[in-house]
Amino acid sequence: MSNENPYADFLADHEPLKVLPATARKIEALLEELGAERVEQPPAPGKWCAREIVCHLADCELTFGFRLRQTLSEDHHIIQPFDQEKWATNYAAYDVRDALATFHAVRMWNLALILSIPPEARTKAVTHPERGPMTFRTIIETMGGHDINHLRQLEAIAKKFAPEQSALAASS
């Protein structure tokens, strides 16, 4: 596993190509568990609510897709970083279901690309200005670790608000 993957600890020994296809279904189940009202509740002041996390995942999937394609199509490509907090300033405009649909559609498109290339293409070099040299494979690993990180955040939000759901059911 590459040291250039900031999510390597989350990915650990998980195979990214098993993580990536399952993420959208896991998000959908967590959103169902939370319900429409709780997807808007941040777990703590200054933290993203579930809807904002899903919006971030949709944005990142678009970004990862661009990075994957640029890496394959250009020699010595330098990745363009982005400020996730600045992108998040527009998340109030997005519905959580639309964000999930976007994430899922672009993820499937990205997976089709990833699975279509020959194994040697996964070693194609790319540079991240903040992390240094990496490969196409590193981007895939980063996607997997990023998914696990945010799935854990969504699971923690669902767990935090689960007692409220149980209390509401008991009072009915």
C-alpha positions, -999 to 999 in steps of 0.1 A, spaced: 0 0 0 13 35 -9 23 59 18 9 87 -3 -27 76 6 -39 97 35 -66 72 41 -43 41 42 -51 35 79 -88 34 72 -82 10 42 -58 -12 63 -61 -47 48 -94 -41 29 -93 -46 -8 -104 -13 -24 -121 -30 -53 -144 -48 -28 -150 -16 -8 -159 7 -37 -188 -12 -52 -205 -16 -18 -203 19 -5 -235 34 -21 -257 6 -7 -242 11 28 -248 48 26 -284 42 15 -290 19 44 -276 44 69 -297 72 55 -328 50 59 -319 43 95 -314 80 101 -346 92 85 -352 126 68 -350 147 99 -318 132 114 -298 135 82 -298 172 88 -285 170 124 -248 175 128 -233 151 154 -216 181 171 -212 219 166 -190 225 135 -193 190 122 -210 179 90 -244 163 92 -251 131 72 -264 150 42 -233 171 40 -211 140 42 -230 125 13 -226 157 -7 -189 156 0 -187 120 -12 -205 130 -44 -180 159 -49 -151 136 -42 -163 109 -66 -164 135 -94 -129 146 -84 -115 111 -82 -130 103 -116 -112 133 -131 -80 123 -114 -82 88 -127 -89 99 -162 -61 125 -162 -36 100 -149 -44 76 -177 -45 102 -204 -15 124 -195 21 117 -188 35 133 -156 0 146 -146 -1 168 -115 -33 165 -95 -52 197 -87 -61 197 -50 -92 213 -37 -104 229 -4 -133 207 8 -145 233 32 -149 259 4 -168 233 -17 -190 225 13 -203 261 15 -228 252 -13 -240 219 3 -272 235 16 -284 236 -21 -283 198 -24 -308 171 -14 -293 140 2 -311 117 -23 -297 136 -52 -262 136 -37 -264 98 -32 -277 93 -67 -248 114 -81 -223 95 -60 -237 61 -71 -239 69 -108 -204 84 -109 -190 56 -88 -204 30 -112 -189 50 -141 -155 51 -123 -156 14 -115 -163 6 -151 -131 25 -160 -110 10 -133 -121 -26 -141 -115 -20 -179 -79 -11 -178 -50 -36 -179 -33 -42 -146 -1 -25 -157 -20 8 -162 -26 8 -124 11 16 -120 10 48 -141 26 76 -122 9 108 -111 20 136 -87 -1 152 -59 15 186 -51 9 180 -13 16 143 -11 42 137 -38 45 109 -64 18 83 -65 1 59 -89 -32 52 -104 -35 24 -79 -29 49 -51 -59 69 -62 -80 37 -61 -67 29 -26 -74 65 -15 -110 62 -27 -114 30 -7 -100 45 25 -120 77 20 -152 56 17 -144 37 49 -136 70 68 -169 86 58 -190 54 63 -176 53 99 -187 89 104 -222 81 91 -224 50 113 -214 71 143 -241 96 135 -267 68 131 -255 54 164 -256 87 182 -292 94 171 -304 58 175 -315 63 211 -338 92 199 -354 68 174 -359 41 201 -374 67 224 -398 79 197 -409 44 189 -415 37 226 -436 68 231 -459 60 201 
